[in-house]
Every structure is written in C-alpha cells, then in structure tokens.
Amino acid sequence: MSQIPVINSIEELAKFWDTHDVTDFAGELEEVREPAFERGAEAVVHIRLDSAQAQALRRMARARGMEAAKLVEEWVNERLRASR
C-alpha cells in the first residue's frame, strides 16, 4: 500500500514534501515524462510595487492571516464582481 498521498493540488503536494523526505519513499517512485499537473484556467500576472507598497501589502495580509498574493487575488475578485 502506497504511503504517498494522492493529491490534485501543487500547493498541497508541496506542503507534503516540505514535511517528508523523498528517500523514505524510494521504492514507490517512478519516472514520469509528461506533466503531472495541467494548469487550468489560471494565469499568473506579475505586478511591480515599490518597497513601501510591498511592505504595506504584506502588513495588511499578515493582519488578516493570509499571504499577500491571496489578498491581492481577493481584491481583484471584489473589483471584478463589482464591475459586473
């Protein structure tokens, strides 16, 4: 029986491997030549902030117990909903 969990999220898979050592699962590993994950309808958008903006964003996110990128995503979603 495999001890490696079946995970459909890159983030969850990263969390698993952050707390486990790949050598503990050497007998279960196999080489995969094609992508294991397909990107859905997601897109990555890069924005430039000056250091004061970035610091303020991180402070606001930390105060809400979230990552800065999630806070920005929340703001974008709010604006998109409001513009419909």
Buried (B, 14 or more C-beta within 10 A) or exposed (E): EEEBEEBEEEEEBEEEEEEEEEEEEEEEEEEEEEEEEEEEEEEEEEEEEEEEEEEEBBEEBEEEEEEBEEBBEEEEEEEEEEEE
